[in-house]
Amino acid sequence: MKKTLLLFVFLVFSAYPQQFGIGFTGDFLTGNTNISYQIGPTAFLNYKFDALPISLRADTRFYYGNLNSEGFSADYTYTDLSLGASVNYYPITWHIEPYFSAGMFYNANYFSKNGNQTPLSDGYLHLLDNARNSISFELTAGLKFATETPINFLVEVTQTFNTPVDYVLSEGEPSYKIIKRTNLNFNSLILKLGLLFRI
């Protein structure tokens, strides 16, 4: 079965002319109520079929940011190393090409608590808990400029749908007993600017 599947994939890929590309983007968070800022680079490989209006893309990225200080009893630094793949669809062929993509990413999340934790006005500690690595689903709309040249300028807007992170209210010392546990929404809107080099 595996050999048959590999043969099918090979035949599909070899049946159409294609082009490879390598690129990068600089990514900037533009919308998330729980993150004050988040920035980072993305590097990717792009495999585009000449005879089909689609391409396959593999991304790796690293994001660095801070959570909003309001609503938390401590300052948090947030880093995220992600690997993912997406399928891009190009509805028209022109000097400027719009495209849409859908993808899945594995996110290695790390939240670092900085300084002392202080109860908020309700007397409880408001903290993150059990921040696991996660899977996200992402939708992107983009524009590719100067498509007739070997170097293309990219503008993308991505909406991410992330696994929620646990948000807890707990008592202070000495018990730190958890009073309430809820989900914290980490869905984000991200602006990306970059270049794609055809190879």
N, C-alpha and C positions, 0 to 999 in steps of 0.2 A: 504494500500500500504506500509506504513512504517513497519507494523508488518511483512508483507511478506518479505520485504527486510532484516529486522533483522533476521528472521528465515533462510533466504538463507545464510547470512553471518555466522550465528552460525553453520549451517550444513557444510559449506565449511571448517571452522576452525576446527570443531570436526572430520571431515572425515580423516584428515591426522595427524600423529604424528608431534609434533613440539617442539621447545625448545626456552626458553626465555634467553635473555642476557641483561646485563647492562654494559655500557662502557663510556669512555671519550676519548677525543683527545685534544691535544694542537695544535692550528691552527696558521699558519704563512703566511702572504701575501707574494707572490713571484712575482706577476705581476699586476700592475695597474699604469698607467701614472699619475694619479691625487692624489694618496695616497702614502706618503713617507714610512709609515710602518703601520701595523695592526696586532695585536696578540690577542689571547683570548682562553678560554676553551669552549669545547662543551661537554655536557652530553646527553646520548641517551639511549633509550630502543630499543631492537632488538627482533623481533619475527620471527623465522625461521622455515619453514616447512621441516621436515626430508625427506619427499617423493617428494618434489618439489624443484627445484633449485632457489628458491626465498626467500627473507625475507622482512618484513616490518619494517621500522625504524622511530622512532619519536625523533627529536632532539630539544634541546634548547641550545642557545649559547650566549655568550657576547663577543663582539670585542671592542678593544680600539685602536685608532691610531691617526695619524696626516696627514693632507693634505700636499702636496708639497708646499713649500713656493713660488716657482717660479710660476708666473701666477696669484697670488692672492695678494690683497692689505692688507690682514690681515692673521694672523696665526689662523688655525682652528684645534680644537680637534674634533675627530669623534668617537662617540660611537654607537654601534648597538646591540640591544637585539632582537634575532630572535627565532621564533618557526616554525617548519616545519616537513614534512613527506616525505619519499622517499621509492621507491621500488628497492631492490637490486637483481641482477641476477648473479648467479654463474654458469659459463659455464662448469666447471670441478670440480670434488671432489678429493682432494689430501691433502698431508701434508701442502702444500702452495696453497691457493685458490685465483685466481684472481676473481674480481667481478666488475660489472658495475651498476651504479644506476642513477636514475632520480628522482628529487624531486622539491617540491614547498615550499617556505618559506615566512612568513610574517616578515618584518623587521621594528622595531621601531627605526628610525634613529634620532640622535641628533648631531647637529653641533654647537660647542661652539666657538665663535670668541674671540680670546685672544689679549689683547693689543689694540693699536691704528691702525686705517686703514689709509693707505697712498696711494695716487694715484701712478700709475706706470708711466713709461716713456712717455706714450701717453697722460698723463694728466687725465685719468679716473680712477675711482675705479673699481676694478675687484673683485666681491663678489659673494657668493652663495645667492640664494633667493628661498623661497618657497620649502624648503627641507622637503618633506612630508614622512610619513611612506610609505612603498612600498612592492610590491610582487616581489620575484625573482624566476627564474627557474634555476636549477643547475644540472650539469652532473658530475659524479664522476667515476674515475677508481681507484681501490684499490687492495691491497694484504693482505690476512689474513694468518698469520704464526702460526704454531703449532696447526693446527685445531683439532688434536686428543686429545688435553689437554683442561681442563676447562678454561684456560686463553689464549687468543689469542692476538698477537701483530698485530696492524693494521698500514698500510701506505696507505694514500689516497691523490689523487690530484683532486681538484674540480675546475671546471670552472663555475663561476656564471654569470648570465645574469640579470642585475639589471635595475630597472626603472631609467631613467636618472634624474639628478638633474639640476635645472635651474641655469645657469651661466650668470650673468648680468654685463654690463658695465654701469656705472652711473656717473653723474657729482658729484662733491664734494659739500661741503656746499655752499650756504644754501639750494639748491633745491633738491639735490640727485635725479635728474631726470634720469630715465633709458633711455639710448641711444640704447642699443642692448641687446637682450635676446637670449641665445642659450642653448642647452642641453649639460650637462657634463656627459661623459661616466664613469660609476662606475662598469663596468664589471671587475671581478677580477679572478686571478689564485691563489689558496690557497693550501698549503701543510699541511697535517694533520698527526700527529703521535699519536697513542693511544693504549689502551687496551680494550678488550672485555671479560667480565666475564660471563660464562654461569651459570644460576641459575635454 
